[in-house]
Amino acid sequence: MTQTASIWLVILAALVAANLPFLNERWLLAGPVARGHAKPFWGRLLELFLLYLLVGGLALALEKRAGQIYPQGWEFYAVTGALFLTLAFPGFVYRYLGQRRRTQA
């Protein structure tokens, strides 16, 4: 796999993974469906963080396959975390802002 293909794979994986917590009611896409209640917001944030780590692991594996891994400081993780949250915005809008609330009778 070329370096360009690896970069696009990580970006696509990050886009999909960032939106998954907001688009389904399953825990980590494989757990049981939350019956009767929607997943709480803190659960979605925890799932978002775990998926961020998973995508980071994929990126690290692709970087190791391409050559030597460059050590990163806290700035790298702050920027990639902010980018991951930005990529999660469409899912957040769909879940919390885009759907009309049902009126209670």
C-alpha positions, 0 to 999 in steps of 0.5 A: 500500500502506498503512503498516500493510500495509507493516509486516505485510509486513516482519514476515511476510518476516522470519519466513519469511526467518529460518527458511529457512536451517534448513528447507532444504539449498540455499544461499540457497534457489537454490544447489546442494543440499549432497550427502552433507553437511548445511550447516554451522552457520556456513553457516546463520548466514551465510545468516541474516545475508544474509537479515537484510540482504535483509529490511532492504533491503525495509523500507528500500525500503518506508520510502522509498516511504512518505516520508523515511527516518529515520536509525538508530543502532546500537541499532536494528540491535541490536534488529532483529538480536535480533528476527530471531534470535528469529524464527529460533527455530522453525527452529532447534528444528526442525533441531537440537532437534526431530528425533531423532538417528539411532542409529549401528549 
